[in-house]
């Protein structure tokens, strides 16, 4: 799975980092999402998909490899 982020759409809620902390983090300077694990994923794929679906700003995407 390939993960994409749209930092311009991100509102910094941090939900992704709470759901999948091995994959997502928040930047210390602006609070926006950062992708810390591009793969292979250490969090279960279902957890990452959950984080993508729950993003309140729709700033995350997941795509099959």
Secondary structure, 3 states (H helix, E strand, C coil): CEEEECCCCCCCCCHHHHHCCCCEEECCCCCCEEECCCCCCCCCHHHHHHHHHHCCCCCEEEECC
